[in-house]
């Protein structure tokens, strides 16, 4: 019986002119576009310079700022008030003010007081821009400190070239699976309710377990297809491969697919219209995504918000997939995340069966 129900699901997907294209194109677009735009490295910081000294040494500092790859040099301004006006109108992000006696203090062995003012509306950009400028100023004011800094060797583990794509690509697996295995099942049963075909199933002797399992299996296969496409594209386009056992990636993908497909069916069971189901799913997707640690570390959250990570499967998956994909961890390193994902997925699958009412 379940064999024919699964065939019915695949026939419905194939007869839909949009879904097969979406299943193929969506992971390709995400993997080809998102790693380039989801980059948290701060660059292109617009800087104004106010040089009140107009000496050779102050011009050397100005040229050092101008030569940096992290800044867009917006020119020298006559006064600090003019430069501050650029910040207020968002024409500049950081202002560097060189004092009038900069060259004299430097010659006499004093430490010139250089002013750095940054636009902290975007806190990350303001803080990083100030840090970059501080390093340039320190290198020009105190060459001995710069020479000491150059002698310090730094060892970067796992991501030696600090390539942000290495960090983001595993997380994109989670986003693609969440959207594909979450929204498609959400529209499944409620779509049959609106079409009226659900009544034909309700009058048959098909058990609730068989019906829900036949709904879940196609989305597990879609999840496998999505993971394979994402792995191939990360290798072909970016040259990034999994550092750990590849089979662990699929072991993590399956319970996550089980959770999202079951969760989508639960929402579909309780919804009366497709619009209602979409809005409810979107609410949970946004909350789970932002609280998962995908973009920001979970340890930076308040204690009450951090507690949500214990029931958030996305948090377990993102942490585990980065452990395997980037750090090359084995089964022992992700054992508790895998168990938590499997437990949450099984609970949601039981709930999906329980929430389906044949006499609806």
Secondary structure, 3 states (H helix, E strand, C coil): CHHHHHHHHHHHHHHCCCHHHHHHHHHHHHHHHHHHHCCCCCCCEEEEEEECCCCHHHHHHHHHHHHCCCEEEEEECCCHHHHHHHHHCCCCCEEEEECCCHHHHHHCCCCCCCEEEECCCCHHHHHHHHHHHHHHHHHHHCHHHHHHHHHCCCCCCCCCCCCHHHHHHHHHHHHHHHHHHHHHHHHHHHHHHHHCCHHHHHCCCCCHHHHHHHHHHHHHHHHHHHHHHHHHHHHHHHCCCCCCCHHHHHHHHHHHHHHHHHHHHHHHHHCCCHHHHHHHHHHHHHHHHHCCCCCCCHHHCCHHHHHHHHHCHHHHHHHHHHHHHCCCCCHHHHHHHHHHHHHHHHHHHHHHHHHCCCCC
